[in-house]
Protein backbone atom coordinates (compact mmCIF):
# COMPACT_ATOMS: atom_id res chain seq x y z
CA UNK A 1 0.00 0.00 0.00
CA UNK A 2 1.33 3.42 -0.93
CA UNK A 3 -1.70 5.68 -0.48
CA UNK A 4 -1.70 8.30 2.25
CA UNK A 5 -3.72 7.94 5.41
CA UNK A 6 -7.35 8.82 4.72
CA UNK A 7 -9.74 8.80 7.68
CA UNK A 8 -12.64 8.56 5.25
CA UNK A 9 -11.28 5.41 3.57
CA UNK A 10 -10.48 3.80 6.92
CA UNK A 11 -13.92 4.61 8.31
CA UNK A 12 -15.59 3.26 5.18
CA UNK A 13 -13.94 -0.14 5.69
CA UNK A 14 -14.82 -0.01 9.39
CA UNK A 15 -18.52 -0.09 8.56
CA UNK A 16 -18.18 -3.87 8.42
CA UNK A 17 -17.88 -3.81 12.20
CA UNK A 18 -21.63 -3.12 12.36
CA UNK A 19 -22.12 -6.89 12.26
CA UNK A 20 -20.81 -6.92 15.83
CA UNK A 21 -23.56 -4.62 17.07
CA UNK A 22 -25.02 -7.25 19.39
CA UNK A 23 -21.77 -7.31 21.37
CA UNK A 24 -21.05 -3.61 21.54
CA UNK A 25 -21.56 -1.19 24.38
CA UNK A 26 -24.66 0.93 23.83
CA UNK A 27 -23.69 4.54 24.40
CA UNK A 28 -24.30 7.82 22.64
CA UNK A 29 -20.84 9.19 23.45
CA UNK A 30 -17.58 7.29 23.09
CA UNK A 31 -15.88 6.47 26.41
CA UNK A 32 -12.09 6.11 26.27
CA UNK A 33 -11.78 4.56 29.73
CA UNK A 34 -14.43 1.90 29.11
CA UNK A 35 -12.76 1.06 25.80
CA UNK A 36 -9.37 0.74 27.51
CA UNK A 37 -10.84 -1.54 30.17
CA UNK A 38 -12.26 -3.74 27.42
CA UNK A 39 -9.10 -3.88 25.32
CA UNK A 40 -6.47 -4.01 28.05
CA UNK A 41 -8.26 -5.92 30.82
CA UNK A 42 -11.11 -7.68 28.97
CA UNK A 43 -13.40 -5.98 31.50
CA UNK A 44 -16.58 -5.03 29.62
CA UNK A 45 -17.73 -5.00 25.98
CA UNK A 46 -15.94 -3.37 23.08
CA UNK A 47 -17.35 0.00 22.01
CA UNK A 48 -17.96 0.21 18.28
CA UNK A 49 -16.86 3.78 17.46
CA UNK A 50 -18.92 3.67 14.29
CA UNK A 51 -22.10 3.83 16.35
CA UNK A 52 -21.10 6.55 18.83
CA UNK A 53 -20.34 10.26 18.80
CA UNK A 54 -17.58 12.42 20.34
CA UNK A 55 -18.16 14.92 21.77
CA UNK A 56 -21.86 15.75 21.91
CA UNK A 57 -21.39 19.19 20.31
CA UNK A 58 -19.12 18.03 17.50
CA UNK A 59 -19.94 19.77 14.24
CA UNK A 60 -20.73 17.22 11.50
CA UNK A 61 -18.51 19.05 9.02
CA UNK A 62 -15.46 18.66 11.29
CA UNK A 63 -16.09 14.95 11.70
CA UNK A 64 -16.36 14.76 7.94
CA UNK A 65 -13.11 16.66 7.41
CA UNK A 66 -10.90 15.19 10.13
CA UNK A 67 -12.51 11.86 10.97
CA UNK A 68 -13.65 10.39 14.27
CA UNK A 69 -10.18 9.52 15.62
CA UNK A 70 -8.67 12.97 15.08
CA UNK A 71 -11.67 14.70 16.67
CA UNK A 72 -11.47 12.33 19.63
CA UNK A 73 -7.73 12.90 20.13
CA UNK A 74 -8.09 16.66 19.81
CA UNK A 75 -11.00 16.66 22.26
CA UNK A 76 -8.90 14.85 24.86
CA UNK A 77 -6.15 17.47 24.59
CA UNK A 78 -8.40 20.55 24.51
CA UNK A 79 -9.03 22.55 27.71
CA UNK A 80 -11.90 21.14 29.74
CA UNK A 81 -15.31 22.22 28.50
CA UNK A 82 -14.05 23.60 25.19
CA UNK A 83 -14.12 22.24 21.66
CA UNK A 84 -10.68 21.70 20.05
CA UNK A 85 -9.43 24.38 17.72
CA UNK A 86 -7.98 23.81 14.27
CA UNK A 87 -4.39 23.52 15.53
CA UNK A 88 -5.30 20.62 17.83
CA UNK A 89 -7.25 18.90 15.06
CA UNK A 90 -4.36 19.27 12.61
CA UNK A 91 -1.90 17.98 15.22
CA UNK A 92 -4.07 14.94 15.89
CA UNK A 93 -4.37 14.22 12.18
CA UNK A 94 -0.59 14.42 11.74
CA UNK A 95 -0.03 11.96 14.59
CA UNK A 96 -2.48 9.48 13.10
CA UNK A 97 -0.82 9.87 9.70
CA UNK A 98 2.53 8.99 11.28
CA UNK A 99 1.13 5.67 12.48
CA UNK A 100 -0.16 4.88 9.01
CA UNK A 101 3.04 6.02 7.30
CA UNK A 102 5.35 4.00 9.52
CA UNK A 103 3.32 0.81 9.80
CA UNK A 104 1.66 0.59 6.38
CA UNK A 105 3.51 2.81 3.93
CA UNK A 106 6.93 1.99 5.46
CA UNK A 107 7.72 5.67 5.17
CA UNK A 108 10.40 6.68 7.67
CA UNK A 109 11.78 10.18 8.09
CA UNK A 110 15.14 8.75 9.18
CA UNK A 111 16.67 5.36 10.02
CA UNK A 112 15.54 4.29 13.48
CA UNK A 113 17.77 2.51 16.00
CA UNK A 114 16.90 -0.94 17.30
CA UNK A 115 13.54 -0.81 19.04
CA UNK A 116 13.64 -0.28 22.80
CA UNK A 117 10.70 -1.68 24.83
CA UNK A 118 11.57 0.42 27.89
CA UNK A 119 9.45 3.52 27.10
CA UNK A 120 6.47 1.44 25.99
CA UNK A 121 6.41 -0.69 29.13
CA UNK A 122 6.49 2.48 31.21
CA UNK A 123 3.72 3.95 29.06
CA UNK A 124 1.56 0.86 29.55
CA UNK A 125 1.87 1.10 33.32
CA UNK A 126 1.42 4.88 33.46
CA UNK A 127 -1.59 4.86 31.12
CA UNK A 128 -3.40 2.29 33.25
CA UNK A 129 -2.56 4.26 36.38
CA UNK A 130 -3.94 7.51 34.96
CA UNK A 131 -7.04 6.03 33.33
CA UNK A 132 -8.19 3.45 35.86
CA UNK A 133 -7.02 4.93 39.16
CA UNK A 134 -7.21 8.67 38.48
CA UNK A 135 -9.75 8.99 35.65
CA UNK A 136 -7.34 11.24 33.73
CA UNK A 137 -7.24 10.93 29.95
CA UNK A 138 -4.63 13.46 28.93
CA UNK A 139 -1.66 12.16 31.01
CA UNK A 140 -2.38 8.64 29.78
CA UNK A 141 -2.33 9.80 26.17
CA UNK A 142 0.78 11.89 26.86
CA UNK A 143 2.61 8.80 28.17
CA UNK A 144 1.80 6.91 24.97
CA UNK A 145 2.85 9.82 22.76
CA UNK A 146 6.15 10.05 24.65
CA UNK A 147 6.83 6.36 24.01
CA UNK A 148 5.98 6.87 20.33
CA UNK A 149 8.59 9.63 20.20
CA UNK A 150 11.28 7.91 22.30
CA UNK A 151 11.03 4.45 20.72
CA UNK A 152 9.42 4.74 17.27
CA UNK A 153 7.50 1.72 15.99
CA UNK A 154 7.46 0.95 12.28
CA UNK A 155 6.79 -1.89 9.86
CA UNK A 156 10.19 -3.43 10.57
CA UNK A 157 9.75 -3.48 14.35
CA UNK A 158 9.28 -6.79 16.20
CA UNK A 159 5.68 -7.96 16.03
CA UNK A 160 5.34 -7.84 19.82
CA UNK A 161 6.47 -4.22 19.68
CA UNK A 162 3.80 -3.37 17.10
CA UNK A 163 1.16 -5.23 19.12
CA UNK A 164 2.04 -3.36 22.30
CA UNK A 165 2.06 0.04 20.63
CA UNK A 166 -1.23 -0.51 18.80
CA UNK A 167 -2.95 -1.91 21.86
CA UNK A 168 -2.04 1.18 23.85
CA UNK A 169 -3.05 3.55 21.06
CA UNK A 170 -6.35 1.88 20.25
CA UNK A 171 -8.62 3.35 22.97
CA UNK A 172 -7.58 6.85 21.83
CA UNK A 173 -7.86 6.19 18.08
CA UNK A 174 -10.21 3.20 17.88
CA UNK A 175 -10.96 3.21 14.17
CA UNK A 176 -7.40 3.50 12.86
CA UNK A 177 -6.09 1.33 15.71
CA UNK A 178 -8.33 -1.62 14.94
CA UNK A 179 -7.92 -1.15 11.18
CA UNK A 180 -4.12 -1.32 11.49
CA UNK A 181 -4.42 -4.32 13.82
CA UNK A 182 -6.51 -6.28 11.32
CA UNK A 183 -4.13 -5.43 8.46
CA UNK A 184 -0.98 -6.34 10.37
CA UNK A 185 -2.36 -9.35 12.26
CA UNK A 186 -4.78 -11.10 9.88
CA UNK A 187 -6.37 -14.40 10.76
CA UNK A 188 -5.09 -17.00 11.59
CA UNK A 189 -2.28 -15.02 13.25
CA UNK A 190 -2.25 -15.65 17.00
CA UNK A 191 -2.62 -11.88 17.47
CA UNK A 192 -5.68 -11.75 15.19
CA UNK A 193 -8.64 -9.67 16.39
CA UNK A 194 -9.72 -9.56 19.16
CA UNK A 195 -6.37 -8.60 20.70
CA UNK A 196 -4.96 -10.33 23.79
CA UNK A 197 -4.81 -8.87 27.28
CA UNK A 198 -2.30 -6.07 27.70
CA UNK A 199 -0.41 -8.15 30.28
CA UNK A 200 -0.12 -10.98 27.74
CA UNK A 201 1.79 -8.65 25.43
CA UNK A 202 3.90 -6.93 28.10
CA UNK A 203 4.87 -10.34 29.53
CA UNK A 204 6.62 -11.17 26.25
CA UNK A 205 9.33 -8.67 27.26
CA UNK A 206 10.13 -10.19 30.64
CA UNK A 207 12.30 -10.02 32.67
CA UNK A 208 11.82 -6.34 31.76
CA UNK A 209 8.94 -4.86 33.71
CA UNK A 210 7.67 -1.38 34.60
CA UNK A 211 7.60 -0.69 38.32
CA UNK A 212 6.54 2.35 40.31
CA UNK A 213 9.30 4.02 42.33
CA UNK A 214 8.50 6.74 44.85
CA UNK A 215 11.05 9.09 46.36
CA UNK A 216 9.94 10.57 49.66
CA UNK A 217 8.87 14.21 49.07
CA UNK A 218 10.28 14.06 45.54
CA UNK A 219 7.56 12.44 43.44
CA UNK A 220 7.17 9.06 41.80
CA UNK A 221 7.51 7.61 38.35
CA UNK A 222 7.43 4.36 36.44
CA UNK A 223 10.72 2.82 35.42
CA UNK A 224 11.40 -0.26 33.33
CA UNK A 225 13.87 -2.54 35.09
CA UNK A 226 15.07 -6.11 35.04
CA UNK A 227 12.59 -7.77 37.39
CA UNK A 228 14.96 -10.59 38.33
CA UNK A 229 17.73 -8.17 39.31
CA UNK A 230 15.29 -5.94 41.18
CA UNK A 231 14.10 -8.79 43.37
CA UNK A 232 17.61 -9.98 44.16
CA UNK A 233 19.26 -6.58 44.70
CA UNK A 234 16.75 -3.68 44.74
CA UNK A 235 19.27 -1.14 46.06
CA UNK A 236 21.66 -1.73 43.18
CA UNK A 237 18.94 -1.48 40.51
CA UNK A 238 17.23 1.58 41.97
CA UNK A 239 20.46 3.46 42.61
CA UNK A 240 21.35 3.06 38.90
CA UNK A 241 18.43 5.28 37.89
CA UNK A 242 19.83 8.75 37.11
CA UNK A 243 17.01 10.74 38.74
CA UNK A 244 17.19 8.64 41.92
CA UNK A 245 20.97 8.91 42.09
CA UNK A 246 20.73 12.67 41.66
CA UNK A 247 18.21 13.04 44.49
CA UNK A 248 20.11 10.73 46.80
CA UNK A 249 23.27 12.83 46.36
CA UNK A 250 25.30 10.44 48.49
CA UNK A 251 22.82 10.35 51.39
CA UNK A 252 22.09 7.22 53.38
CA UNK A 253 18.83 5.63 52.26
CA UNK A 254 16.56 2.64 52.55
CA UNK A 255 14.06 1.03 50.22
CA UNK A 256 10.99 -1.10 50.84
CA UNK A 257 8.33 -2.65 48.65
CA UNK A 258 4.73 -2.35 49.84
CA UNK A 259 3.28 -4.62 47.16
CA UNK A 260 2.67 -1.96 44.52
CA UNK A 261 5.36 0.70 45.00
CA UNK A 262 9.09 0.66 45.70
CA UNK A 263 9.50 3.42 48.31
CA UNK A 264 12.84 5.12 48.77
CA UNK A 265 13.45 6.89 52.08
CA UNK A 266 16.38 9.25 52.53
CA UNK A 267 17.60 9.10 56.10
CA UNK A 268 18.10 12.31 58.02
CA UNK A 269 21.72 13.40 58.20
CA UNK A 270 23.42 13.02 61.55
CA UNK A 271 25.27 16.13 62.68
Secondary structure, DSSP 8 states (H G I E B T S, - for coil): --S---HHHHHHHHGGGGGGGGGS---SB--HHHHHIIIII--S----GGG-BSSTT--HHHHHHH-HHHHHHHHHHS-TTS---HHHHHHHHHHHHHHHIIIII---SS---S--SHHHHHHHHHHHIIIIIT--HHHHHHHHHHHHHHS---TTS-HHHHHHHHHHHHTTSHHHHHHHHHHHS-TTSTT-SS---HHHHHGGGTTEEEEEEEETTTEEEEEEEEHHHHHH-HHHHHHTSHHHHHHHTT--EEEEE-SSEEEEEE-----
